[in-house]
Amino acid sequence: MRRLKVGLVGLAQARDFIDLFNSFAEIEVTALCDTNAELLAEVGDRHGIAQRYTDYARLVESDVDIIELSTPIPVHGQQSILALRNGKHVLCQYIAANDPHEGEELLRSWEESGGKKYMFIETDCYERKNRIMMELARRGVFGDLIMGQGDYLHYCEPLGCKPDGSLTWRGEMWKANLGGNILAVHTAMPLLELFGERARSVCAVGPGSHTSPEYILNDVVYGIAKLPSGRFFQMRHAFLAPRPALCGYYLQGTRGCFEYNRAAPSSDSNLRAWSSMQEGEWMSLDELVSAYHLEQIDDDHDGHMSAWGMCVRDFVMAVLNDTQPRMGLLDALHVTAIGWAAEESMRTGKVVDVVQFD
C-alpha cells in the first residue's frame, strides 16, 4: 500500500504538523505551501521536503492526497472548496466559510467529492481537562445536563499588526467584525457534543471597542445559544481586553457541576455545605482521574501539540478506514454559523436564528 501524501499550507503553524503526520507509517508529508518564500525554503530545507509552492492552486493540482490548512480565516472557505474539487481530503483550522453562500458552496463541493473527508481542528475537544469533563458527563456524574459555558479569554492585541505597523489578517478582520463571527471558536464544540443538539438561535452583546479603538472588535463578546430542548450554553470571548488567559468550560447538571479544572459532584456533605452558602468540596483533575478511574486520559503535557496530535490521529484514522471524522464539515459549518448569527445579533440587537446545514 502506497503512503498517502500530505501538503501543508500556512507554515507559520502548519510546520508543527510535519512530525505528527509522519508518525503514521501510511502517511508522508511531501509538499509545502506558503506565500512567504523565505519561510518556505527554511522549513523545506530543514525537513528535506522538495515539493514547494507559493501558489496554492498549483499545490491542489499536484499529487497530494491530503491538504492541511493553517491559513488565515478569510481564505478557509475557498481553499477548502478548491481542495475538495481536486479530490483532496481536507483538515482545516476553525471557521469553515465567510458567509452562508460560501458555506453552501463548500457543502456542495464536499457532497460531490466522492467521499473525501473534511475535518476541522478544535483542540478543546482533545485537551485533558475537557476530556475529563466530557467523560464524567457521559457517565452521568453530573446528572442531567442543564446548561454550559465556554470561555476563551486570550489577550491577542499584539497579533493585530506586523512589525512595520501594517495590519495582519487578524487586524484586518478586527476592523471589519464586531467579534461575533468567531464567538463559537474554543467555546462551543465540546458542549455541542455533550448536549447532542444544534443551536437554534443566538443572542450576543459586547461593550464596544475601548482598549483598542482602531478596531471595531469588541473588547469582550458574550453570547447565549438556545437549544431545541430549551437548554442553553453561554460563550465568552475576549481578545483585546488586557488580562491573564482563562480558557475552559463550565457545565451544570442536576447532580453537580464542572468548572474549568475542578468538579463538584453531589454528595451529602456537599449538599449540606452548599445549602448553608459554603463552598463544599471541590475535586481537582487528578482527584477526578483517581476517583473515577480515568487513567486512560493522557496528560496533555505538550499543550497544543498534544491536542493537535490527537486531532491528526482521528483525521488520519477516518481517511484510512473510510469513516466519518469526529468533527466533520457539518460540525464545522454549525460552529461557523453560530458565529454568523452572533455577529448579526451584535449589529441588530436581536435574537438571530442559526443557519442550519443538516
DALIN-V518578 format. One record per run of one state. SS is the DSSP state (~ for helix, > for strand, _ for the rest). FROM is the first residue (numbers start at 1). LEN is the number of residues. Records with the same first field share a line. If there is no record, write none. Layout:
SS->FROM-LEN  FROM-LEN
This chain:
_->1-3  10-1  23-4  34-3  48-3  54-2  61-5  70-3  86-3  94-6  112-6  122-1  126-2  139-6  154-3  162-5  168-1  177-3  183-6  196-3  207-14  228-4  239-7  254-2  260-2  266-2  276-7  292-12  322-6  349-3  354-5
>->4-6  27-7  51-3  66-4  89-5  118-4  145-9  161-1  167-1  199-8  221-7  232-7  246-8  256-4  262-4  283-2  328-1  352-2
~->11-12  37-11  56-5  73-13  100-12  123-3  128-11  157-4  169-8  180-3  189-7  268-8  285-7  304-18  329-20
